[in-house]
Amino acid sequence: MGKVIFHIDMNSFFASCEIAENPELKGKKVAVAHVSLDKKGMVLAATYEAKAYGIKTTMLVYEAERLCPDIIFVEPNHELYQEYSRKFFSYFHKITPLVEPASIDEGYLDVTDVCGPTEYLDLAKKIQTDILELYNLPCSIGIAPNKFLAKMASDIKKPLGITVLRKRDIKEIMWPLPIEDFFGAGKKTCELLRSINIKTIGDLATFPDVKMLERLVGENNTKYLISHANGEGSTEVDPNRYDNVSSISNSHTLDHDEYNSDNIILLIKVLSNTVSSRMEEDNLRGQTFTLQLKYNNFKMVSKSITISKPTNNSYQMIRMYTEIFEELYDPDFAVRLVGVASSKLTKGKDTVVQMSIFDELDKESLDLEVSKVIKDINNIVGSNSIQIGVSKLPKE
């Protein structure tokens, strides 16, 4: 018998967490974003009521306000989102030990041996109902024989969708989808595919000239695209995905040309915080930190910093990524992609810090003490009551 894989994806996760904490926001047009004086912060998440007005992730605050003047902005609370993530992943582990996190708001479950062949749909409905009742979080679930199809299935119906995608159903369900919906095909790849009249996933799966595809997007990329378009994919759900991980990274492709360096630095901070949180959650520290930029002329540049004492401290990481950015950034070109990565990872308990008499301890010690004080205060008076800012107002 084949595998049965669930891909469970929280719907508008950051916004849903805010609504769970403040039910008065339910049913309203809400966006999670840092609202600065110039209103150039980025939307990190939006409710479906807001999305109906064209609001989408990475849109700038002033653009969102223009599309929807009565939108409600909520400041991001990453500690809150981490806490909700821990809650629902803990619930997943009660269903099966075979749980693989894909990000803070989604994961794969291998439920092959959990119930009988006719009971998987009922299990998915129970999970969806429980997550909604226990944590007030809506989610969509894809059910398939491998992880790729499960991921594709969970994206088909949102919010609160449950979709079964068998290999025998891909011609009817998956092939008609636009090529932009293909998981793993970036915007540039989709543009190249459309240039040779590949408009749907079905067009890709049945494209007759493999050599042309290889010349266009590369041999390895062609193999991935064609095999997955025909329903192939990994069936291994790895609960220890990060145990021996060589790096942790996060990147974001902007949907517009970005010339404002302040906005790019803000995105770097958001990505850095996400990587730092993942490292902290898995008790990992890194020694090498890499920043990658892609410009609108498709030029890709990257640079790394390697330090002697491994860290997962978000403030230290942000300083390093910002330092790299200031060296790499070419203001003559717009940025379209930003990526950060931490590598040379070690488990925290295995890390031994040998201090040198030449170390500048004051700054490092200050950061660590500030982090400790903030956590202590938040534990006493409530989650995220106090936090480090990512920008400061002018002195006046």
N, C-alpha and C positions, 0 to 999 in steps of 0.2 A: 504494500500500500504506500501511496505517496505521502508527502508531508502536508500538514495543514498549518499555514503560517497566518497569524493576524498581524496587520500593521495598524497600530492605534495612534491617531493623530488628534491632539487637542485643537479645537476650533478657536481661532483668534485668541491664543492662549493668554498673552499678557492682559488683553482687555477682559477676558473671561475671569481672570484672577481678581482684577479690580472690581468687577461686578459681584463676584462671590463675597468680597469684603464689604462692598457697599451696594446692596440690592436696589437702592433707589436709582442706580444707573441702568438697570435692566430695561431693555426695549428702547434705549436712547442712542443717539448718534455720539459715540464715544471713540476717542483716539488716545493712545498712549504715546506721549511725546514730551520732550523737554522744551518748554516754552520760554525762550530767551527774549530779551528786549527787541531784538531784530527779527524775531519769529522765524529764524532759519534753522531751528531744530528739526529733526527728522521724525516722522511717524514710525513707530516701532510695531504698532498693531492697531487694528480698528475693528469695531463691531460690524456685524453684517448690515445693520441699519446705516452706518456711516459708509460702508463700502458701496451701498446702493447709490450714493452720490458721487462715486468715482474716487473715494479716498482709498489709498493703498500704501503699503509699506514702502519706506524710504522717501515718500513725498515730503516736501518741506511744509512746516506749519502754516506759513502764509498762503501756500497753494491750497492746502486743505481747507483753510478758513475761507478762501475765495469760493471754493466749490460748495461749501456747506457753512454759511455764516453762523449758524447756531450750534455748531459742533462743540462737544464738551471735551476739553483736553485734561488728561490725568498724567501727572509726573510719573515716570517709570520707577518701579520699586523692585529691583532685581533680587533682593533677599526674599521678598514675598514670593516671587515666581519660583525661586529655588526651593522654597518650603513646599509649595503646592506640587512641584515636580517630585520631590521626595515622597510625598503622600501617595500620589497615584502609582508611582513605580513600586512602592511598598505593597500596594494593593495587587499589582500585577504579579508580584512574587508569591502571593497567596494562591494564584491560579496555577502557576507553573514556575519551576526554577529556571526554565529556559527563556530568559528575558534579555534582550539586547537593546540598550539605549541607542537611539539614533540621534537625538538631540534633547534639549531640555523639555520639549513638549511632544515627543513621539518615540515609539519603540516597537520592536518586533517581539512577538510571542510565538513559540513553537507549542501548539496545543494538540499535536498529533495524538498523544497518549492520554489526554485529559478526559476525553469523553468519546462516546460512540460516533460512528460516521454520520448519523442523522441528527446529531445534537449540536454541531458546531454553530449553527445559526442562532439557536437558543442561547448558547454560551455568549456569543457576541452581544446579543440583546441584553443579557443580564449584566455584562461588563459595562455596556454603555449606560444602562439605567443606574447601576450602582455608582459609577463615577459622577453622574449628574446629581444623584440624591445625596451622596456622601460629601462631595466637594463643590457642588454647583458648577461643574465644568462640563460643557458639551464636548463630545468627541465624535470623530468618524472612524469607522473600522473597515479595513479591506481584508478579505479572506481569499487566500490563493495558495497554490502549491509551492511558491517560492517568494523570496523577499521582494523582488522587483515587481511582480504582478500584484502582490499585496499592497505595496506602496502606490502603484498606479490605481488600484481599486479604491483605496481610502480617499484619493483625491477626486474621485468621480462625483460623489454626492456629499456636499457640505451645506449647512452644518447637520450634525446628528444623522449622518448617513451610514448605512451598512451595505457594502457591495461585495458580492461573490464574483470572482474572476477566475474561471477555469481556463486551461489552455484551449479547450474546444470552443470557448466563448470569445476568444480574442478577436476573431474576424468581425464579429458582430458588435462587440462592446468597445474594444480598444482601437482597432484599426481606423475607424472613422474619426478619431480625435485629431485635432490639429497637431502638427509636429511640435509646436511650442509646449504641448502638454506632456511630452516625452521626458520621463525622469532621467536625468543624466545628460541631456542635450542642452547646452548653454545657448544664450542668445545668438552669439556669433555663428555657432554650428548650425542653428536653425536658419539663419540668413543664408548660409552657404547651401544648405539643403534646398531651400526654396528657390535658389538661383538655378537649380537643375530640375525644377518643377516637382520636388518632393514636398507636398503640402500637408499630407496626413501621415500618421504612423503606418497605415496600410501601404501608402506609396513607398515608404522606406523599406518595409518588410519584403516587398515584392520587386524592388528596384533591380532591373536586369543587369546593369553594368557595374559590377563590383569594382573593377579596376578604376573606373571614373571616380567612384566614391573614395577609394584609397588615395587617389591623387588630390582629391578635394579636402578630405578631413584626416588623412593618415590611415595607415594599415590597422593599427591597434584600435583606433576609434571606430573604424568601419566594422571590425569584428564585434565590438561591443554593441554598436547600434543595431546591426542586422540580427544578431542572436537574441537580443532583448526584445526587439520589435516582433520577433517570432515566438515570444513567450518564455525564453530561457532566463535563468537567473539562479543565484545561490540559494540553497535550501538550508544553509547552516546558520542557526541562530546562536550567537556566541555570547554567553553571559559574562565572559572574561575579556571582552573586547578591548578594554583599556589596560588590562593587567600587564601586558608586555608591549604596550603601544610605544612606537618610536617617536611619535610626535602628536601634538594636538593643535588643530588649526581652525580658523574660522575666516570666511571671506564673504564679501557682499558685492554683487554687481548692481550698480546704479542704473536706474531707468532713464537717466538724463545726463548730459554733460555737466560735470561739476568743476567750476573754476575757483570756487571759494575755498581757500585752504583751511579756514576755520571749520567749515562743515566737514571737510575730509578728516581733520584732526578729531572732531567729535565722533565720527564714525569709527576711527581707529580706537578711541576710548571705549566705545560700546563693544566692538569686537574683542578688544583686549580683556574687558571685564568678563565676557562670556568664556574666553579661553581660561582665564584665571579661576573662574568658578568651577569649570570642569576639572581643572588640575587639583583644586582644593578638595573637591568632592571625592576624587580618586586618590587623594594623598600623594600627588605627584608634584615634583619640582623640576624645573628645566634650567639648562645652562646656556642654550643657544636660542636666540629670539630673532625671527625673520619677518621683515615687512615686505609685501609685494604690492606694486602699483601697476595698473594697466591703463594706458591712455587711450583717448578716442581715435588715435592713429594706429591702434592695436600693438603699440610698442609695450613690452612688459619689462619692468625693472624690479630688482629685489636686492636686499642687502641684509646681512646678519650681524648680530653682536653676540659674542660668547663671553660669559662671565665666570669667575672662579668659584663663586658660591651659588649653587642652585637655588631657585626661588619660585614661588607661585604668587608673590605679592603683587597685587594689581597695580598699585601706585608705582612700584619699581618698573613693572613691565610697560606701563604707559609712558614713563619717562624714556625708556629705551626705544620704544616704537616711534615716539615723537622725535627723538634725536635722529633716528634713521630717516624719518620722513623729511626732516629739514635738509638732510644731505641729498636725498634722492629727488625731491620734488622739482619738476620743471613747470613753472607757471605759464609757459607758452602753450601748453596743451591741457585739455580737459581730462580729468580722471574718470574712468568708467568702472574700475574694479579696485577694491582694497582688500588685502588679505593679511592676516597675522598668523604666526605659527610659533610654537614652542617645541624644541626638540632636545635631544640628549637628556631624556627624562629619567628620573630616579624616584623610587618610593621615598616618602619623607623619612620613614624610620631608618632607611639605609644611608641617609645623607649625614655626613660628618663635616661640620664646618670648622676648619682650622684657621683661626684668626691670626693675621699678621700684625706686627707692630706698625706697619705702614697703612693699615686699613683706616678709612675714615668712618668711624663708628657712629658719629652723631646723627647723620641723615638716616642711615639704615635703622638705628635704634629708635629714632623718632617715629618713623613709619610703622614699625612693629608695635610700639607703645600706643600710637594713635588707633591702630586697628583693634588692639585689645580693649582699649577704653570704650570705643564705639560699640563693640560686641557686648561688653558688660552692661552698658547703658540700655542698649536695645533689649537685652534679656530681662531687664528690670521693668522698663516702662513701655515696652511693646516694640514689635518688629519695625525696623527702619525709621524709628523716631528721630534718629540723627544719622547723618551720612556725609561722606566726603563729596564735595561738589566737583564737577568736571570743568567748570568755568567760573570766572568771577566778574562782578560788575565793575565798571569804571569807578575810580575813587570818588568822584563827585556823586 
